[in-house]
Each structure stands twice: as structure tokens, then as C-alpha cells.
């Protein structure tokens, strides 16, 4: 998320494209669901994507369904080649503007 307003205009928070990644949907297991519920989150998706260190829980993901999801957790499994990461996603209640 970033300021997407034109220079000189009132700041407007919106999404700025960081990366376009291929992904594979993973199964949301019971353990993952229970851990998320303990923190008050609800896991909608788990996506496995190529490892990028600049992706964080402050980012928003937009998979092929076109909906916006908050990244709640980033995990780096050690047993993958090439290196990958798992993103836990929670559906946003209100979508951000997209320029």
C-alpha cells in the first residue's frame, strides 16, 4: 500500500504493484486454522510462491480470483528447491483502490 494520489493532490492510500508471481494453492490444514483463530485471524488461502525477501505481512495479495487479501504470515520452508515461501492470506473487509 502506498500513496497513489497525483502530485499536489490529497494523499490517497491504494495498492501499488510490487511483483507478479506464479503460485500454487496449498491445503489449509486444521493446525493452521486453529493457530490463526487463536490470534483472531481467519486463513482464506495458503499460497506457495517463489521466495522473495521483500514480501511481508504489510503487503496485500491479489490472486487470480481478483479479490484482495492481507498477508497474515510468511513462512520459508527449508525443504524446497528452488527456494519458496508460503503466504497465509486473510480476505480484506474493504478493498483498496487500484490505480
N, C-alpha and C positions, 0 to 999 in steps of 0.2 A: 504494500500500500504506500502511496506517495501522493504528493500534491499534483493534481492533473490540470489545474487551472492555467489559463494562458497568463503570460507575464502581465502584471498590473491588475489582474482581477483578484477577487476574493479567493483565498485558498479553498480548494475542494479536494477532499480525500477520495482517492479512487485506486484502481488496480493498474499497475504498470507491468508489462510482460517481462519476466526475468529469463525464463527458459521454456522451451517446448521439449517435453520428454516423452519417450515411449514408456509404457508401463504395463505391468501385469497385475490384475486384481488378485489379492490373496484372500484366503478364508479368514473371517473374523471369528476367532475361537472364543470359547467360554471364558477362559482365563483372561484374555484381553478385554472382554466385555465387563467382567467383574472388576478388574483393576480400573477401568475407565469410570464405572459407576461410583467407585469409592471416591473419585476426585470430582464427581459431578458432571463428567463428560459423557457423551454418547458416541461411540465409534460407528460411523456410517460406512466407511471403506477403509481398507488397508491396501496400499499400492506399493509395489516393488519397482523402483526406478534406478537408473544408473546413479552412482554415488557422486554427489556434488556437495562440498562442504558449505557453500553459501546458502543452502536451503535451510530454513529454520522454522520454529513454531510461530514466528511472527508473520509468516507468509500465508497466502491463500492459494489453494489449488483449484483448477477448473478442469476436471476430466472430460471425457467425450460426451457425457450427458449434458454438458453446458451449465451445470449448476456450480455454485461456489461453495467451497469447503475450507474451514480453518484447519491448518495442520496442528494437531494437538501433541504429536510426538514424532521424533525422527530417531530411528534405530539403525545401527550399522552392523548387520550380520557379518561374522568373520568368515563363514564357510562359503562365500560366493566368489566366483571368478567369471568375468571381471567384477570388480567391487561394486556392490549395490547398496541401497538403503531402503528401508520400509517407512512409509509415511502413514500415520494414523490420521484419518480425516473425520471431522465433525461438520455436519451441514450448518451453514450460516443462517440465522433467522432473517437477516436483511442483507441483500446483495449490495456490493459496492459498485459504483459507476465504473464503466469501462470506456476509455477514450476511443 
